[in-house]
Amino acid sequence: MIYRKQSRIVLQKYYNLSKYCFFFLFFLSNISLFLHFFGVIEQ
């Protein structure tokens, strides 16, 4: 019972962490896309 609760907390932590990682990667890819887009406009 205690073990199950603990593992759920750990899963929740990993879920939140992966959510933040996903947003971070999404943010980075958007920045690179915008930079590429503006680079194309400047040429």
N, C-alpha and C positions, 0 to 999 in steps of 0.2 A: 504493500500500500504506500508506504513512505517512498520506496524506490520509484514507484510509478509516478508519484507526484514530482519527485526530483527530476526524473527524465523528461517530464512534460515541461518543467521550467527550463531545462537545458534546450529542449526543442524550440521553445518560445524565443529563447535568446538567439539561437542560430537562425531562426526565421526572421527576427528583427534585423540581425546582422546582414543576412542575405538580401533583405529588402533595401537596406542602406547601400549595400554594394551594387545592387541593381540600379538604384537611382543615380549613384555616382558614375557608373559606367554609361548610363543613358545620358547624363550631363556631359561627360567627356566626349562621347560620340557626337552629341549635338554641337559642341564647341568646334570640333574638328570639321564637321559638316559646314558650319557657318563660316569658318576660316577659309575653307575650300571655295565656298560660294562667293565670298567677298574677293578672294584671290582671282577667281574667274571674271568677276565684274571689273576689277582693276585692269586686267590685261587688254 
